[in-house]
Amino acid sequence: MANTANSGDLLVVDNVDKHFGGLRAVGGVSFKVPQGSIFGLIGPNGAGKTTVFNLVTGVYRADTGSIRLPGIELVGKSPAQIAAEGVARTFQNIRLFASMTVLDNVLVAGELKRRANLPQEIMRTRHFWEDEKALDQKAKTLLEAMGLLDVADVPATSLPYGSQRRLEIARALMLQPKLLLLDEPAAGLNYGEAESLKQQIRSLRDTYDLTIVLVEHNMQVVMGVCERIHVLDHGVTIAEGTPDEVKRHPKVIAAYLGDEPTGEEAEA
C-alpha cells in the first residue's frame, strides 16, 4: 500500500498540450500523482508517454497547461532546475557513461549535491574531502541497494542489460529525489527479473520516501506494482483508475488489442 503519512498530490499535470509542427503529441492531458504512491502511465506505442516525461523534466516545454509540484511551477524551468527541485528520471534507452565505472556513473549525479564551493575544490580543503567521502558512501549504499556493489569498479557498459537498468535507477537516486520517473525499467527483462523489479520498486518507494511514476509496457510489472494507472492513446487520456478498473476498461482493451468497443461498451 502507498505511504499515506504525507497526504496530498506531489505532481499535478493540468491540461497540458505539446505539438511538434502539425503533430499533436500530447493533447489536454491532466492527472494527479498522490504523494508516496506508485503511479503508472501506460498506452500503446506512440501514445505520448515519454513525451509527458520529457515535459515534466523540462526536456520539452509545454505549449499550454501547467505542471506543478507543491508550490512550484515546472513549465519554463530547465532540466537542471527541475532536478534541483527533486525530480529524477531514467530513460527508455539506457544512457550510461561508457568510459566510466559503475561507481563513477553514480557519483557523477552527486555533483549537484556538493556543498564545497569552487575555491574549496581547487584547494582540496577539508570541506572538499568531506564531500568526497559523503558522496562515495552514498553512491556505494545505493549500489548495494540495487545489488551492484560487487561490480562497482567494472566498466558500466560491461554489465548485463538488466544490471544496467538497475544502475540507471541508482544514478537517479543519487539526486535524492522526491519524485522518481522510471521510463521502461522492465524493457528487456525476463519474467524472473521483472518480478524482482516489482519488489525493488516497492522497496525504493518505502526506503527513500519516494513518489514513483512508471512508464512501462510490461503489464506484469504495471498491474503488479502500480496503485493507480493513467492511460494515453494518441496523446490523449482514455482512462484512469485502479489496475483492476483499467484492465477491464473497453477503451483500453480497444487501444491494446485493436478491437472497437460497440453498444454499451462504447458508452462506458
Secondary structure, 3 states (H helix, E strand, C coil): CCCCCCCCEEEEEEEEEEEECCEEEEEEEEEEEECCCEEEEECCCCCCHHHHHHHHCCCCCCCEEEEEECCEECCCCCHHHHHHCCEEECCCCCCCCCCCEHHHHHHHHHHHHCCCCHHHHHHCCHHHHHHHHHHHHHHHHHHHHCCCHHHCCCEHHHCCHHHHHHHHHHHHHCCCCCEEEEECCCCCCCHHHHHHHHHHHHHHHHHCCCEEEEECCCHHHHHHHCCEEEEEECCEEEEEECHHHHHCCHHHHHHHHCCCCCCCHHHC
